[in-house]
């Protein structure tokens, strides 16, 4: 049974989908005004592995992730460069996709943008005004009336008094309450604006996700997620905006999942503090799969301290798993009718069950990966037995290989090799080269055989002559 930690209830709960066999997810996306940093990447890697595991469990997953393409930071960046806000957002949306592709993060079903959802946003604001949850000012701004929503603070566990006491609230006589927040901002010179019943303007930050999630997932859906920094005020305000607009009994998100921060020297990584590392810069030293593996070696709710040393450790660990992946690539296509791998197949099934159990326990990737290492050790042991001359058991070995590949697919590793695969051309060419070398050896043409071996070694390919046959691997 899948259990998840629900921020709303502050405890683990059994997951029961709203609709049998289907899972709906909304994850808050980036504000595209700069290259994404690794802290931005963590929620998207987290939700990617969650989606993969839910698909493994047989669910049809619908995943929505927005872009906040209209925002003060984007406008400020555009003004500094003398370009349009759309130039900035398009540039960094492209940068986001480039970074996430490198991390093997699969695309969402829909990536709605604020600029393309204006009609829905305005409609939701109109409903909130009509139902007494919002009010327009003479200046053309619209504010949410926090005192009108009795459950305000339900997600963060804060009261209005605590919020006001702990916040630096800018004095604004147009507000009914200091904690009221903007749903619509009246147009200012040099800013993008859209027509509305309250005059030209643009949305406040929070209303966009309420409108987009309802538009693409309906008035109730399964998961809502993002970083822990979004719990308040963003997600708190989303609930306050969405629920008053929904007449059905089942309202808005049912499970709220939030990932922990990535820190540097135990301080939260953020662009505002200028202590961040972009994915693009990290990719100059490490592969995207190493970055992904680094993120997933820690449970998503735990803080994760970033350093080159930690990345190097992740690189070493991933390389251990990759070598076993290569062993599988060498052995799995072979034939053999022995029964020597039956114990390995049984162990593989046990490790896979433990892997699934770890993922079912609030998506514990750290524990799941440890099961992968356990199976890797047993596959390596069997490979050594075959290398020493033991009869090869193709059927049972493939069962173990399938279990290993299943784990890798959920974790999202070894895919860059697959993406760059050449439809078997490399394997076919290597088989041909090995056959030519074997013919040379059979003809006692040792000079040609050695020339082939040494030439491959210079190219980074090692040839191994074993009692079980000739194998090759990348150096």
N, C-alpha and C positions, 0 to 999 in steps of 0.2 A: 504494500500500500504506500503510495506516494504521500509524504508529509512535507509541508512547507512552513517556514517561519513567516507569519503574517504580521506585518508592522502594526496593523490596525488593532489586533488583539494581544500583541506582544507574546505570542506563544506559537509553538508548532501545531499545525492543524492537518488533518487528513484532507487531501485534495479531492474534491468532487466537482467535475466540470459542469458548467451551466447546461451544456448540451452533450449528450452521450457521444463519445468518440471524437469530440472536437474541443480544441483549446483556443481561446482568443487572448491576445497579448497586446498591450500598448506600452511602449517604452519611450520615455522622453529623449529626444535627440539633441543634437548640438546646435549652438548658435554659431553659424559659419562666418566668423570674422577673423580667424587665424587657423593655422594648421592644428589638427587635433593632437593633444598631448596624451601620454600614456594613461593619465587619470581619466580623460574622456573615454579612452578605449575600453576600460575595465567593464562598464555596464554592458557594452555591446558584445564583447567576448563572452561575458557571463550569460547573456540572453541567447547568444548563438548556441552555446553548449546545452542550455536548457531546451531550446527548440529541437536540437538534434536528439536529445534523450526522449523528449515527448514523442517525437516521430518514431523512435525505436519502439516505444510502448504502444504504438499503433494509432496515435491521435493524428487527426488532421489539424494542423496548426495554422492559424491566421495571425500574422505579426505585422503591427503597424508601428512605424517610428517616424517622428516628425522632424522637420527642420524649421527652426525659428529664424526665418530669413528676413524679418523686419524687426529691428532692435536698435537701441541706442548705440551699442558698440559697433554694429555694422554701419550705421549712419556716420558715426565719428570717423571710422576707418575710411569710408568713402570720401568724406570731406577732406581728410588729410591728404589723400592721394589724388583728389580732383576727378574722381570717377563716380559712377552711380552706385547706389546701394545694391542694385542687382548685380553689377559687375563683381562686387566684393562677395556677395553670397554665392553666386555661381562659381567663382574661383575656389572658394573654400569648401563648397559642397563637393566639387570635383576632387579636392585634396582629401576630403573625408573618405570618399570611395576608394581612392588609391591606397590610403593607409589601411582601411579595413579589408580590402582585397588581399593585401600582404599578410594580414593576420588571419586569413581564412574565414572571415566573418561573412556569412551568406546574406544576400540582399533581403530586405523586408518585402512583404507583399505590396505595401504602399508606403511611399515617403511623402506625406502631405506637407505642403509649405503654407505658412501663414498667408502669404500674398495670394495664394490660390484658394483660400478657404474663407475669404472675407465675408461672403454672403451668409455662411453658416454662423460665423462669429457674431455678426450684427444681429442675426435672428435670435441667438441665445441671449444676447444682451437685452433685446426688446422684451423677451419673455421674463427675464429677471426684473426689469422695471415694472412690467405689468403685474407681476405677482408680489411686488413690494420689497424685493431683495436688492434693488439697486435704484439709483437716482441720478438724474442729469443736473449739471450746474449751468448757470447762465453763460459760462465761458465755453460750453460745449464739451466738457469732460463728463464722464460717467463713472461713478464709484459704486462698489459693492458695499452693502450695508451689513457689516459683520454681526451686529446685534440681532439681526432678523433671523439668523440661522442658529437654532438652538444647539446644534451639534458642532459648532465651530471649535476647533481644537481637538476633535475626536481622534485624529491620526497622530498628532504630535504629543498629545497628552497635556497640552498647555491650556490655561484659562486666559480669557481676554485681559484680565488684570495683570497676570504674569507677563503676557506678551507686551503690554504697554509699558510695564515697569522695566522690562529688560531690553527694550528697543529704543533706539534713537529715532523718535518719531518727529518728522518735520512738521512744523506748525502749518496747518492749512485750514483757514476758516471756512472754506467751501465744503469741508467734510463734516458729516454728522458725528463721526467718532474718529479719533486719531488713527485707529488701525484699519479703517476703511481703505480699500485698495482700488486702483484704477482698472476699469474694464475698457475704457475708451479714452484716448488722449486727444484733445483738440490740436489741430494742425499748427505747427510752428514754421516760420520761414526756413526754407532750405531742407525741409524734411519731406519724405514721401507721405502721401495722404490719400484717403479714399472717401467717397461720399457716404454719408450716414444720416439717419433722422436727426442727429444732434450736430450736424455740420461736418465739414471735412476733418479727418483725423486718422488715427491708426490705433490698433488694439493695445491694451496693456499686455503684460507678459503672460499671465496665468490663463486667461480666457481661451487662448488658442487650443491648448491641450484638451480642455473640457469639450470644446466644439468638435475637434478632430476625432477624438476617441469615440464619441457618440455617433458621429457621422459614419465612421468606417467599421465600428464594431457593434453598434446598437446601444441602447440605454443601459444594458448590463453586459458585462464581459468578465473573463476569468482573472487575468493578471494585469496589474499595472506596476511598472518598475522604473528604476533609475537609481542614481547615486543617493547616499544618505543625506547629502546636503539639500536634496529636493523635498524632503519630508515637510519642512516648514521653511518658507511659506508656500512654495509652489504647489505641492500635492495637497496640502491642507486647503488651499484656495480652490483647487480643481474640484474637490468634493463639494465645497460650499457653493460653487457655481453650478455644478451639474445636477445635484440632487433636487433642487427646487424646480428644475425644468423637466423632471421625469415624473410622469404620473403613475407609472407601473410600480408594483410592490418591490420588485427586484431592481435595485438602483446602482448603477455605476460599477466600479471595480469590486470584485469579491475578495481578492487576495492582493496584498501590497507587499512587494519584495524590493528591498533596498540593499545595494552592495556597499561595502566599506570603502574608505578612502585609500588611495595610494599616497604614501607619505615619503618625505625625504628627511632623514634625521628626526623621525617621529613628528614632523610638521606636515599638515595637509598640502599636497601639491595643488597649485592653482596659478592661473595666469595673472590674477590680481597681485599675487605675492612675488611674481616673477621667479618662481622656483620650480619651473616645469621643464620637462623634456618632451619634445614633439616625437611622435612615432617616426616621422620622416628622418629625424636626426639619429634616432636609435637604430634605424634600419641600415645606417651606414656601417655599423659595427656588428649587428646581430640580424639574423633572419627573422621574418615575421613569425615563423613557427616557434622560434625560441621565445619571442616576446609573449606570444599566446600561452605557451607552456609555463612561463614564469608567472603569468597571471593566474592560471588555473591550478598551480601547485598549492595555492592557499584558498581556503573556503571563502566564497564570495562575500560573506558578511564580516569577515575579519579584516582588520587593517593590513596593508601590504607595504612594507618599506622597500623603496626602490634604491638600487645601487648597481654599479657595474659588476661587483662581486656576485650579487644575487643572480644577475643575468648570466654570468659565466657558469655558475652552478647549474642553472636551468639548462644551459647549452650542453654541459657535460652529461647531465641526466637524460636529456632528450636524445643525445647521440647514442647512449646505451640502448635505448628503445629502438632507435633507427637501425642499428646493426642487426637486431633481431628481425626487424621488418625486411631487411635485405636477405637475411637467411631464409625467411619464408619465401621471398621472391625466387630464390635459387632452388629450394627443395619442393615447393608446392606443385610445380608443373610436372614433377617426375612421377614415374610409375613405380610401383612396388606392391607386392601382394602379401607381405609378412604381417604379423600382428604385434610388432614391437612397440608401436606408438599408442596402443590401447590405454595404458595408464596415463599417458600424456593427454589424451582426449578427455579422460575423466577429470583430470586435474583442471584442464581448460574450462570445462563446464562449471566446476566449483568456483574458479576464479571469476568467471563471467557472472555467476549468480551473486558473488560478493560485490562485484563491480556495480551491478544493477541495484543491490541493496544500499550501497553507499550513495548512489545517485538518487535513490528514492528517499533518502534521509536528508531532505532539504538541499539536494543537489550538491553533495559533498564531493567535489572533484578531487580534492587532496587525497581522500581515502580511496576513491575510485582509481586514481592513478597508481596508488600503491599496489592494487590488485594487478594492474597491467605489468608492473615490474615483477611481481611474483610469477606470472605466466611467462614473461620474457626469460626468466632464469631457467624454467623447466624446458622451454623450447631450445634454449642454448645447450642445455645438458643433452637433450636428444640429438641435436645436431652434432655434438662431439662424438656421441656413440656411433652415429652413421659415418662420420669421418674416419673413425677407427675401424670401420668395416662391418658394423651391424647391418642386418638386412633392413631395407627401408620399407616403412608401412605408409603407403600413400593415403589410404582412406582415412585412417585415424589422424595422421598428421594434418591433413586438410581440415579436419574438424577443429583441431587446436588453432590452426592458422586463421580459420574463419572467426573464432572467438577473439583472437588478438586483433584482427582487422575491425571487428565490430567495436571493440573498445577504442581503437584509434579513430574510427569514424565519429564516434560520439565526442571524444576529446578534440577532434579536429586537427589531427597531425598527419604527416606524411602525404599531404594533399598537394603540396607544391611540386613534388616529384611527379605525382599523378597528373597534375595540370600540365606539366611540361612533357608528359609522356609522348612517345612517337608511335603509338599504336603497335608496339611490339617490334619496331624496327631495330632498336638496339639489341634486344634479346636475339633476334634472328641473325643479325650480323655477328654477334659474339658466338653464337652456335656454329656459324659458318667458319669463323676464324679458328675456333677450337677444333673443329673437324679437320681443317687443313693442317693444323699443327699435329693432330693425332696421326694423320696420314703420313706426315713427314717423319714422325717418331717410328711409325711402323716400318717405314722404308729406311730406317736408321740414318735419316738425314738430320743429324743432330744440329747442324749449323742453322738450318732453316727453323727448326723447332725452337732453338734458343733465341734466334732473332725475333720470332713472333712473341715469345714470352717477355724478352727484354724491351721490345718496342711497346708492348702493352703496359709494362711497368712504368716506362717513361711517360705514358699517356694517363697514368693514374689508375690502371686496372691491374689487379693481381690475379694470377692464375695459380690454382692449388691442385696438385695431383694427389688424389686420395684413393684408398682401396675402393671407395664407393663411386669413383669417377672423377672427372675434371670439373671443378667449379671456378667461377670467377666472381670478383667483387671489386667495388671501387676502393681505392686505397684511402 
